[in-house]
Amino acid sequence: MALSSRERAALRAEANHLDPTVSVGAGGVTPAIVQSLEDAFRSRELVKVHIGRTANLAARDVATDLAGAAHAEVVQVIGHTTTLFRVNPELRARRAKRAARDTQ
């Protein structure tokens, strides 16, 4: 699922106020980091990841590795922070149900 530039821009705007949820340290991309990212994607579709300065890895490489491991899309990479997006059908269904309930 490739994001269009318009979708990517909207997600960047939405991610602007988010704080990083997952942190990558000197160990790089480990199974524990991927599991932490999976946990974050269970409750949201947009996740910010902080790549520590001790990681000695290029932020873009880490973003690509994490996106591949989590079946997500890289929205942006700025400095030592990347934003990833993955559609969560359960969240969308809950939002639609809540919106329908609120309009009644």
DSSP file (Angstrom, degrees, kcal/mol; ACC not computed):
  #  RESIDUE AA STRUCTURE BP1 BP2  ACC     N-H-->O    O-->H-N    N-H-->O    O-->H-N    TCO  KAPPA ALPHA  PHI   PSI    X-CA   Y-CA   Z-CA
    1    1 A M              0   0    0      0, 0.0     2,-0.4     0, 0.0     0, 0.0   0.000 360.0 360.0 360.0 104.5    0.0    0.0    0.0
    2    2 A A        -     0   0    0     71,-0.1     2,-0.3     1,-0.0    71,-0.0  -0.727 360.0-130.8 -91.2 138.2    1.8    3.1   -1.2
    3    3 A L        -     0   0    0     -2,-0.4     2,-0.1     1,-0.1    -1,-0.0  -0.660  17.4-127.2 -86.6 140.6    0.7    6.4    0.2
    4    4 A S     >  -     0   0    0     -2,-0.3     4,-2.7     1,-0.1     5,-0.2  -0.388  28.0-108.3 -76.6 165.1    0.0    9.3   -2.2
    5    5 A S  H  > S+     0   0    0      1,-0.2     4,-2.1     2,-0.2     5,-0.1   0.853 121.2  52.9 -64.8 -32.4    1.8   12.6   -1.6
    6    6 A R  H  > S+     0   0    0      2,-0.2     4,-2.0     1,-0.2    -1,-0.2   0.918 111.1  45.3 -68.3 -43.2   -1.5   14.1   -0.4
    7    7 A E  H  > S+     0   0    0      2,-0.2     4,-2.4     1,-0.2    -2,-0.2   0.908 112.6  51.8 -64.5 -42.2   -2.1   11.3    2.1
    8    8 A R  H  X S+     0   0    0     -4,-2.7     4,-2.4     1,-0.2    -2,-0.2   0.899 109.1  50.3 -61.5 -41.4    1.5   11.6    3.2
    9    9 A A  H  X S+     0   0    0     -4,-2.1     4,-2.1     2,-0.2    -1,-0.2   0.898 110.3  49.5 -64.4 -40.9    1.2   15.3    3.8
   10   10 A A  H  X S+     0   0    0     -4,-2.0     4,-2.1     1,-0.2    -2,-0.2   0.904 111.9  48.4 -65.3 -40.2   -2.0   14.8    5.8
   11   11 A L  H  X S+     0   0    0     -4,-2.4     4,-2.4     2,-0.2    -2,-0.2   0.880 108.8  53.4 -67.6 -37.6   -0.3   12.2    8.0
   12   12 A R  H  X S+     0   0    0     -4,-2.4     4,-0.9     2,-0.2    -1,-0.2   0.916 109.9  48.5 -61.8 -41.6    2.7   14.5    8.5
   13   13 A A  H  < S+     0   0    0     -4,-2.1     3,-0.5     1,-0.2     4,-0.4   0.904 112.7  47.8 -64.2 -41.0    0.4   17.2    9.7
   14   14 A E  H >< S+     0   0    0     -4,-2.1     3,-0.6     1,-0.2    -1,-0.2   0.857 111.6  50.7 -66.8 -35.5   -1.4   14.8   12.0
   15   15 A A  H >< S+     0   0    0     -4,-2.4     3,-1.3     1,-0.2    -1,-0.2   0.608  85.4  90.1 -78.9 -12.3    1.9   13.4   13.4
   16   16 A N  T 3< S+     0   0    0     -4,-0.9    -1,-0.2    -3,-0.5    -2,-0.1   0.849  92.1  40.1 -55.0 -38.6    3.3   16.9   14.1
   17   17 A H  T <  S+     0   0    0     -3,-0.6    -1,-0.3    -4,-0.4    -2,-0.1   0.503  94.2 107.3 -91.5  -4.1    1.9   17.0   17.7
   18   18 A L    <   -     0   0    0     -3,-1.3    29,-0.0    -4,-0.2    -3,-0.0  -0.417  61.1-138.5 -76.5 148.7    2.7   13.3   18.5
   19   19 A D        -     0   0    0     -2,-0.1    29,-0.4     1,-0.1     2,-0.1  -0.756  38.9 -87.3 -97.1 152.1    5.5   12.3   20.9
   20   20 A P        -     0   0    0      0, 0.0    29,-0.2     0, 0.0     3,-0.1  -0.378  39.4-174.9 -60.8 135.0    7.7    9.4   20.0
   21   21 A T        +     0   0    0     27,-2.6     2,-0.4     1,-0.2    28,-0.2   0.747  67.7  42.9-100.0 -33.0    6.2    6.1   21.3
   22   22 A V  E     -a   49   0A   0     26,-1.6    28,-2.9    15,-0.0     2,-0.4  -0.917  67.9-157.6-119.6 141.8    9.0    3.7   20.4
   23   23 A S  E     -a   50   0A   0     -2,-0.4     2,-0.5    26,-0.2    28,-0.2  -0.976   4.1-154.6-123.0 134.5   12.8    4.2   20.9
   24   24 A V  E     -a   51   0A   0     26,-3.1    28,-3.1    -2,-0.4    31,-0.2  -0.925  22.5-176.1-105.7 125.1   15.6    2.5   19.1
   25   25 A G    >   -     0   0    0     -2,-0.5     3,-1.8     3,-0.4    -1,-0.0  -0.066  48.4 -59.1-104.5-155.5   18.8    2.3   21.0
   26   26 A A  T 3  S+     0   0    0      1,-0.3     3,-0.1    -2,-0.1    -2,-0.0   0.728 125.4  66.6 -63.9 -23.9   22.4    1.1   20.5
   27   27 A G  T 3  S-     0   0    0      1,-0.2    -1,-0.3     3,-0.0     2,-0.1   0.601  94.8-150.0 -74.2 -10.5   21.2   -2.4   19.8
   28   28 A G    <   -     0   0    0     -3,-1.8     2,-0.9     2,-0.0    -3,-0.4  -0.404  55.8  -5.9  75.9-153.1   19.4   -1.3   16.6
   29   29 A V  S    S+     0   0    0     -5,-0.1    -5,-0.1    -3,-0.1    -1,-0.0  -0.687  79.5 168.0 -82.8 106.6   16.3   -3.0   15.3
   30   30 A T     >  -     0   0    0     -2,-0.9     4,-2.2     1,-0.1     3,-0.3  -0.681  51.7-102.7-112.4 166.9   15.8   -6.0   17.6
   31   31 A P  H  > S+     0   0    0      0, 0.0     4,-2.4     0, 0.0     5,-0.2   0.849 123.1  56.4 -58.1 -33.0   12.8   -8.3   17.9
   32   32 A A  H  > S+     0   0    0      2,-0.2     4,-2.1     1,-0.2     5,-0.1   0.888 106.8  48.4 -66.4 -38.4   11.9   -6.4   21.1
   33   33 A I  H  > S+     0   0    0     -3,-0.3     4,-2.2     2,-0.2    -1,-0.2   0.915 111.6  49.6 -66.7 -43.1   11.7   -3.1   19.2
   34   34 A V  H  X S+     0   0    0     -4,-2.2     4,-2.4     1,-0.2    -2,-0.2   0.900 111.0  49.8 -62.9 -40.3    9.6   -4.7   16.5
   35   35 A Q  H  X S+     0   0    0     -4,-2.4     4,-2.4     2,-0.2    -1,-0.2   0.896 109.3  51.5 -64.7 -39.8    7.2   -6.1   19.2
   36   36 A S  H  X S+     0   0    0     -4,-2.1     4,-1.9     2,-0.2    -2,-0.2   0.887 110.3  49.3 -63.0 -39.2    7.0   -2.7   20.9
   37   37 A L  H  X S+     0   0    0     -4,-2.2     4,-2.2     2,-0.2    -2,-0.2   0.906 109.4  51.5 -66.3 -42.2    6.1   -1.2   17.5
   38   38 A E  H  X S+     0   0    0     -4,-2.4     4,-1.0     1,-0.2    -2,-0.2   0.905 108.7  51.6 -60.4 -41.8    3.5   -3.8   16.9
   39   39 A D  H >X S+     0   0    0     -4,-2.4     4,-0.7     1,-0.2     3,-0.5   0.903 109.5  50.0 -61.2 -41.5    2.0   -3.0   20.4
   40   40 A A  H >X S+     0   0    0     -4,-1.9     4,-0.9     1,-0.2     3,-0.9   0.884 106.8  54.9 -65.7 -38.1    1.9    0.7   19.4
   41   41 A F  H 3< S+     0   0    0     -4,-2.2    -1,-0.2     1,-0.2    -2,-0.2   0.697  95.9  67.8 -70.1 -18.0    0.1   -0.1   16.1
   42   42 A R  H << S+     0   0    0     -4,-1.0    -1,-0.2    -3,-0.5    -2,-0.2   0.832 111.7  31.4 -67.5 -30.5   -2.6   -2.0   18.0
   43   43 A S  H << S+     0   0    0     -3,-0.9     2,-0.3    -4,-0.7    -2,-0.2   0.502 129.1  19.4-108.2  -5.1   -3.8    1.2   19.6
   44   44 A R     <  -     0   0    0     -4,-0.9    -1,-0.1     1,-0.1     3,-0.1  -0.980  55.3-139.5-156.1 164.3   -3.0    3.8   16.8
   45   45 A E  S    S+     0   0    0     -2,-0.3    41,-2.1     1,-0.2     2,-0.5   0.664  90.2  57.8 -99.7 -21.1   -2.3    4.0   13.1
   46   46 A L  E     + B   0  85A   0     39,-0.2     2,-0.4    -6,-0.1    39,-0.2  -0.954  65.4 179.8-118.3 122.3    0.4    6.6   13.3
   47   47 A V  E     - B   0  84A   0     37,-2.7    37,-3.0    -2,-0.5     2,-0.4  -0.980  17.0-149.5-129.4 130.9    3.6    5.9   15.4
   48   48 A K  E     - B   0  83A   0    -29,-0.4   -27,-2.6    -2,-0.4   -26,-1.6  -0.811  14.3-161.6 -95.6 139.1    6.6    8.1   15.9
   49   49 A V  E     -aB  22  82A   0     33,-3.3    33,-2.5    -2,-0.4     2,-0.5  -0.982   6.6-149.5-124.3 129.4    9.9    6.4   16.6
   50   50 A H  E     -aB  23  81A   0    -28,-2.9   -26,-3.1    -2,-0.4     2,-0.7  -0.854   6.8-153.7 -98.0 130.1   13.0    8.0   18.1
   51   51 A I  E     -a   24   0A   0     29,-3.8   -26,-0.2    -2,-0.5     8,-0.1  -0.909  22.1-129.7-104.5 113.4   16.4    6.7   17.0
   52   52 A G    >   -     0   0    0    -28,-3.1     3,-1.7    -2,-0.7     5,-0.3  -0.194  12.6-122.1 -62.9 151.0   18.9    7.3   19.7
   53   53 A R  G >  S+     0   0    0      1,-0.3     3,-0.8     2,-0.2    -1,-0.1   0.750 111.5  62.0 -65.3 -22.8   22.2    9.0   18.9
   54   54 A T  G 3  S+     0   0    0      1,-0.2    -1,-0.3     2,-0.1   -29,-0.1   0.554  80.9  84.2 -79.8  -6.3   24.0    5.9   20.3
   55   55 A A  G <  S-     0   0    0     -3,-1.7    -1,-0.2   -31,-0.2    -2,-0.2   0.771  77.9-154.5 -68.3 -25.0   22.4    3.7   17.6
   56   56 A N    <   +     0   0    0     -3,-0.8     2,-0.3    -4,-0.3    -3,-0.1   0.842  53.5 119.6  51.1  36.8   25.1    4.6   15.0
   57   57 A L  S    S-     0   0    0     -5,-0.3     2,-0.3   -29,-0.0    -1,-0.2  -0.944  74.0-102.5-127.8 149.9   22.6    3.8   12.3
   58   58 A A     >  -     0   0    0     -2,-0.3     4,-2.2     1,-0.1     3,-0.3  -0.557  27.2-135.1 -71.0 133.4   21.1    6.0    9.6
   59   59 A A  H  > S+     0   0    0     -2,-0.3     4,-2.6     1,-0.2     5,-0.2   0.874 104.7  53.7 -58.8 -39.4   17.6    7.1   10.5
   60   60 A R  H  > S+     0   0    0      2,-0.2     4,-2.2     1,-0.2    -1,-0.2   0.884 108.3  49.9 -64.6 -37.9   16.3    6.3    7.0
   61   61 A D  H  > S+     0   0    0     -3,-0.3     4,-2.5     2,-0.2    -2,-0.2   0.913 111.8  47.7 -65.8 -42.5   17.8    2.8    7.2
   62   62 A V  H  X S+     0   0    0     -4,-2.2     4,-2.9     2,-0.2     5,-0.2   0.917 111.2  51.7 -63.5 -43.1   16.1    2.2   10.6
   63   63 A A  H  X S+     0   0    0     -4,-2.6     4,-2.5     1,-0.2    -2,-0.2   0.911 111.2  47.0 -60.8 -43.4   12.8    3.5    9.3
   64   64 A T  H  X S+     0   0    0     -4,-2.2     4,-2.2     2,-0.2    -1,-0.2   0.911 113.0  48.9 -65.1 -43.2   12.9    1.2    6.3
   65   65 A D  H  X S+     0   0    0     -4,-2.5     4,-2.3     2,-0.2    -2,-0.2   0.928 114.1  45.4 -62.3 -45.9   13.8   -1.8    8.4
   66   66 A L  H  X S+     0   0    0     -4,-2.9     4,-2.2     2,-0.2    -2,-0.2   0.906 111.7  51.8 -65.6 -42.0   11.0   -1.1   10.9
   67   67 A A  H  X>S+     0   0    0     -4,-2.5     5,-2.5    -5,-0.2     4,-0.7   0.903 111.8  47.5 -62.6 -40.4    8.5   -0.4    8.2
   68   68 A G  H  <5S+     0   0    0     -4,-2.2     3,-0.5     3,-0.2    -1,-0.2   0.909 113.1  47.5 -65.9 -42.1    9.4   -3.7    6.5
   69   69 A A  H  <5S+     0   0    0     -4,-2.3    -2,-0.2     1,-0.2    -1,-0.2   0.831 120.4  37.4 -68.8 -32.3    9.2   -5.7    9.8
   70   70 A A  H  <5S-     0   0    0     -4,-2.2    -1,-0.2    -5,-0.2    -2,-0.2   0.368 106.3-120.5-102.3   3.7    5.8   -4.1   10.8
   71   71 A H  T  <5S+     0   0    0     -4,-0.7     2,-0.2    -3,-0.5    -3,-0.2   0.935  70.4 132.2  55.4  48.8    4.3   -4.0    7.3
   72   72 A A      < -     0   0    0     -5,-2.5     2,-0.4    -6,-0.2    14,-0.2  -0.635  57.0-112.2-121.3 177.3    3.9   -0.3    7.6
   73   73 A E  E     -C   85   0A   0     12,-3.0    12,-2.5    -2,-0.2     2,-0.6  -0.918  24.3-122.8-114.3 140.7    4.7    2.8    5.5
   74   74 A V  E     -C   84   0A   0     -2,-0.4    10,-0.2    10,-0.2     3,-0.1  -0.736  27.2-179.7 -80.6 122.0    7.4    5.4    6.2
   75   75 A V  E     -     0   0A   0      8,-3.0     2,-0.3    -2,-0.6    -1,-0.2   0.887  62.2 -23.7 -87.8 -47.4    5.6    8.8    6.4
   76   76 A Q  E     -C   83   0A   0      7,-1.2     7,-2.5     2,-0.0     2,-0.4  -0.990  44.6-148.5-161.2 158.1    8.7   10.9    7.1
   77   77 A V  E     +C   82   0A   0     -2,-0.3     2,-0.5     5,-0.2     5,-0.2  -0.977  21.1 172.3-132.6 120.0   12.2   10.9    8.6
   78   78 A I  E >   -C   81   0A   0      3,-3.1     3,-2.2    -2,-0.4     2,-0.2  -0.971  61.2 -52.7-130.3 116.6   13.4   14.1   10.3
   79   79 A G  T 3  S-     0   0    0     -2,-0.5   -20,-0.2     1,-0.3     0, 0.0  -0.380 122.5 -16.4  59.2-120.5   16.7   14.0   12.1
   80   80 A H  T 3  S+     0   0    0     -2,-0.2   -29,-3.8   -21,-0.1     2,-0.4   0.069 123.5  84.6-103.1  21.4   16.6   11.1   14.6
   81   81 A T  E <   -BC  50  78A   0     -3,-2.2    -3,-3.1   -31,-0.2     2,-0.3  -0.982  52.1-176.7-128.6 136.5   12.8   10.7   14.4
   82   82 A T  E     -BC  49  77A   0    -33,-2.5   -33,-3.3    -2,-0.4     2,-0.4  -0.934  14.9-144.7-127.6 154.3   10.7    8.8   11.9
   83   83 A T  E     -BC  48  76A   0     -7,-2.5    -8,-3.0    -2,-0.3    -7,-1.2  -0.979  15.6-168.0-121.1 131.3    7.0    8.4   11.6
   84   84 A L  E     -BC  47  74A   0    -37,-3.0   -37,-2.7    -2,-0.4     2,-0.4  -0.887   2.7-159.7-119.5 149.3    5.3    5.2   10.4
   85   85 A F  E     +BC  46  73A   0    -12,-2.5   -12,-3.0    -2,-0.3     2,-0.3  -0.989  13.4 169.1-131.6 137.2    1.7    4.5    9.3
   86   86 A R        -     0   0    0    -41,-2.1     2,-0.1    -2,-0.4   -14,-0.1  -0.967  36.7-115.7-145.4 131.4   -0.2    1.3    9.2
   87   87 A V        -     0   0    0     -2,-0.3   -43,-0.0     1,-0.1    -2,-0.0  -0.423  24.1-162.8 -65.7 135.1   -4.0    0.9    8.6
   88   88 A N     >  -     0   0    0      1,-0.1     4,-2.0    -2,-0.1     3,-0.4  -0.893   5.1-169.3-121.7  98.4   -5.8   -0.6   11.5
   89   89 A P  H  > S+     0   0    0      0, 0.0     4,-2.3     0, 0.0     5,-0.2   0.826  85.7  57.5 -59.6 -33.0   -9.2   -1.8   10.4
   90   90 A E  H  > S+     0   0    0      2,-0.2     4,-2.3     1,-0.2     5,-0.1   0.919 107.6  46.7 -64.1 -43.1  -10.4   -2.4   14.0
   91   91 A L  H  > S+     0   0    0     -3,-0.4     4,-2.6     1,-0.2    -1,-0.2   0.915 112.1  50.5 -64.2 -42.7   -9.7    1.2   15.0
   92   92 A R  H  X S+     0   0    0     -4,-2.0     4,-2.3     1,-0.2    -1,-0.2   0.891 110.3  49.8 -63.8 -38.5  -11.5    2.5   11.9
   93   93 A A  H  X S+     0   0    0     -4,-2.3     4,-2.5     2,-0.2    -1,-0.2   0.910 111.1  49.3 -65.8 -42.0  -14.5    0.3   12.6
   94   94 A R  H  X S+     0   0    0     -4,-2.3     4,-2.6     2,-0.2    -2,-0.2   0.919 111.6  49.0 -62.6 -43.1  -14.6    1.6   16.2
   95   95 A R  H  X S+     0   0    0     -4,-2.6     4,-2.6     2,-0.2    -2,-0.2   0.914 111.9  48.5 -62.8 -42.9  -14.4    5.2   15.0
   96   96 A A  H  X S+     0   0    0     -4,-2.3     4,-2.4     2,-0.2    -1,-0.2   0.911 112.4  48.6 -63.8 -42.2  -17.2    4.6   12.4
   97   97 A K  H  X S+     0   0    0     -4,-2.5     4,-2.2     2,-0.2    -2,-0.2   0.909 112.7  48.0 -63.6 -42.5  -19.4    3.0   15.1
   98   98 A R  H  X S+     0   0    0     -4,-2.6     4,-2.3     2,-0.2    -2,-0.2   0.901 111.8  49.8 -64.9 -41.2  -18.8    5.8   17.5
   99   99 A A  H  X S+     0   0    0     -4,-2.6     4,-1.4     2,-0.2    -2,-0.2   0.899 111.1  49.3 -65.2 -40.3  -19.5    8.4   14.8
  100  100 A A  H  X S+     0   0    0     -4,-2.4     4,-0.6     1,-0.2    -1,-0.2   0.894 112.1  48.7 -65.0 -39.2  -22.8    6.7   13.9
  101  101 A R  H >< S+     0   0    0     -4,-2.2     3,-0.7     1,-0.2    -2,-0.2   0.886 109.7  52.1 -67.2 -38.8  -23.8    6.5   17.6
  102  102 A D  H 3< S+     0   0    0     -4,-2.3    -1,-0.2     1,-0.2    -2,-0.2   0.775 106.0  54.3 -70.2 -26.4  -23.0   10.2   18.1
  103  103 A T  H 3<        0   0    0     -4,-1.4    -1,-0.2     1,-0.2    -2,-0.2   0.589 360.0 360.0 -84.6  -9.5  -25.1   11.3   15.2
  104  104 A Q    <<        0   0    0     -3,-0.7    -1,-0.2    -4,-0.6    -2,-0.1   0.483 360.0 360.0 -76.4 360.0  -28.2    9.6   16.4
